[in-house]
């Protein structure tokens, strides 16, 4: 099962995500395409600085945008993260046995 964990700051704004594990080939392909597109869009369209951890063997990618985590605004980047969450939520509606979305808020 694919686990998609989204991170929110104290203001309830998205600042990153972690995608882990592999799963159903169709779901995995869809999640991979959305993930790569989101990372590329943040990097190429916003120029936002972010940290990235990738382990291809383990099936993990983690992205964190420090500016957003600290509570600063970056509307374009946050919109891309919201769009990514929306896409994964739609996949989860059809393939709930193969993907789990976790919305994690900072304490």
C-alpha positions, -999 to +999 in steps of 0.1 A: +000+000+000+012+035-009+012+059+020+010+096+012+018+118+042+011+156+039+027+180+063+010+212+076+024+241+096+009+258+126-013+279+103-027+247+087-009+253+054+008+226+035+046+226+034+056+192+022+049+155+017+063+120+019+053+092-004+063+057+007+060+022-005+050+005-037+017-010-046-008-018-073+010-010-106-017+013-119-019+032-087+019+033-084+022+047-119-005+074-113+010+084-079+045+085-094+034+107-123+017+132-100+046+132-076+072+138-102+051+165-119+046+183-085+083+183-077+093+194-112+066+221-111+077+235-077+113+235-089+109+249-124+078+271-121+082+286-086+120+285-080+111+277-044+140+262-023+131+229-008+147+199+007+144+165-010+150+130+001+147+102-025+153+064-021+143+047-053+151+013-039+128+019-009+101+038-028+103+069-008+103+106-017+101+134+008+098+171+000+098+199+025+096+237+018+112+255+047+097+289+038+062+274+041+070+253+072+081+285+090+047+301+082+058+323+053+035+325+023+043+311-011+009+309-028+021+293-061+039+265-042+011+259-018-013+258-048+008+231-064+008+211-031-030+214-028-034+203-064-012+172-057-033+164-026-064+167-047-051+144-074-041+118-048-075+121-030-092+113-063-070+082-068-078+072-032-116+074-039-112+047-066-084+026-051-088+029-014-072-005-007-040+007-024-033+042-012-037+059+022-035+096+027-024+110+060-028+147+068-003+155+095-005+188+114+024+202+134+019+202+172 
